[in-house]
Amino acid sequence: MKNKESYHMDLETFRQNGHAAVDWVVDYLKNIESYPVLSQVKPGDIRKQLPVCAPGQGESFEAMLKDVQEIVLPGITHWQSPGFFAFFPGNSSAPAILGEILSAGLSVQGMLWATSPACTEVETHVMDWLVKMLGLPEKFMSHTEGGGVIQHSASDATLCALLAARERVSNGEVNKKGGNGKLIAYTSAQAHSSIEKGCMIAGIGTENLRLIDVDENFRMRPEALDAQIQKDKADGLIPFFVCTCVGTTSSLALDPVAEMVRVTKKYGLWLHVDAAMAGTAAICPEFRFINEGVEDADSYTFNPHKWMFTNFDCNAFYVADRSALINALSILPEYLKNEATNAGAVFDYRDWHIPLGRRFRALKLWFVIRHYGVEGLQYHIRQHVDMAQQFKQWVIDSDAFELVVDNPLNLICFRHKDGDEVSESIMAEVNQSGEAYMTHTKLNGLYTIRMSIGQTRTEMRHVEKAWQLLKEASDRFG
Ligand SMILES: *Cc1c(COP(=O)(O)O)cnc(C)c1O
């Protein structure tokens, strides 16, 4: 039986708890080096500490925070630890977290301009800022035929690019009638799995995705792409889409975009550029060579939620021709009709991505850019690249390890000279130490350790420590 006026947390209690939550996050980040980077729990360890049923009566915030400390924290792999060198950075920063708090406080649905005009306009504006910050072509800006939108993830961006390309090549027929199994997409044999998944979801079919050969530096070979397209055309199929990678996940290989453009232009195919991790580097003019040729791409994506101090989720997606994207994704039921939309005077971002609802993600990105300024972002990106290049030199100079690919950015791929088993044992030992965490890939069939440097608080001493751990493990196993 209800025995009080309301069950809501009253606002003054919320204020106090909010301060406690921020204090908790600050203390967590202050103490982060005291936790093992890779969580050491076994499957089921966390759940067995939770009550079987939800509480009948509400509990205090103190009780929740206590459980986060005691139950949740041991089950966390600390992506915000400066010793996190695994996968790719999933970094964050204080301004991003503050933006996230305000976004949750406003809790608007930004599906239409009319459902919260600022949610759309700040997003459009910040996406335009980013075009200039990264030296991307003007045709991705909102005053042209193109424009940018924040997506949930690079996987969603690539899926949307596929859908737009699919509708463009079929004149809207696939949306109406479904596919005929003849559309063919192309990407590098080193491409991220999201391209294959996108082909599954978009009804292209994985057998209609061609994985193109790479060269000795794991870059897609333009002549192999050209030859495959010719063969498919000769077989009566319909090539329509190429996804090229600026920074593959495995080794950060940089496809030659300009050469891909030559091929896609020849056949009139949609060219999508997946720069999910490496894209951020273009904030520094000296790294803009990675995007050479992008002026002729149809779409481009990178993840501020990887290497730009903006916590997940925040993906930036650009198209040169927004009508292709909107034609693929727009439907207008009666209950969403409104004057601004009818007049065509505004962007309704629900037509630019898969879901209807969307949260105010631009706020955290706006805060990050305003806090650091372009100069601050450049400073930290350069630091990360410098540290990675220093690490690379240690590998080159070492008797025990060898470099697998020479990468100019922030991911170093290397292995032990004694082979796969030794490399694997060394990495396991380093990860077990709790002081660093790295992951592996296979390149040319060989076990390869990846050292990915891009965590917000990583300093040279953390990279030195990781190298020392690797050398110690090598003395034991090598
Ligand atoms: C990480 C990554 C992706 C996937 O990113 P999500 O935002 O998690 O979908 C796609 N492509 C490349 C090259 C990546 O590095």
The ligand as a MOL file (V3000), in Angstrom:
LIG
                    3D

  0  0  0     0  0            999 V3000
M  V30 BEGIN CTAB
M  V30 COUNTS 15 15 0 0 0
M  V30 BEGIN ATOM
M  V30 1 C 36.3030 0.1380 -33.9680 0
M  V30 2 C 36.1140 0.0740 -35.4300 0
M  V30 3 C 34.8430 -0.1130 -35.9900 0
M  V30 4 C 33.6050 -0.3320 -35.1620 0
M  V30 5 O 33.3220 0.7540 -34.3680 0
M  V30 6 P 31.9400 0.8350 -33.5350 0
M  V30 7 O 31.7840 2.3020 -33.2950 0
M  V30 8 O 32.1730 0.0630 -32.2940 0
M  V30 9 O 30.8780 0.2580 -34.3650 0
M  V30 10 C 34.7310 -0.1070 -37.3670 0
M  V30 11 N 35.8040 0.0760 -38.1470 0
M  V30 12 C 37.0420 0.2560 -37.6600 0
M  V30 13 C 38.1950 0.4780 -38.5840 0
M  V30 14 C 37.2420 0.2660 -36.2760 0
M  V30 15 O 38.4640 0.4780 -35.7800 0
M  V30 END ATOM
M  V30 BEGIN BOND
M  V30 1 1 1 2
M  V30 2 1 2 3
M  V30 3 2 2 14
M  V30 4 1 3 4
M  V30 5 2 3 10
M  V30 6 1 4 5
M  V30 7 1 5 6
M  V30 8 2 6 7
M  V30 9 1 6 8
M  V30 10 1 6 9
M  V30 11 1 10 11
M  V30 12 2 11 12
M  V30 13 1 12 13
M  V30 14 1 12 14
M  V30 15 1 14 15
M  V30 END BOND
M  V30 END CTAB
M  END
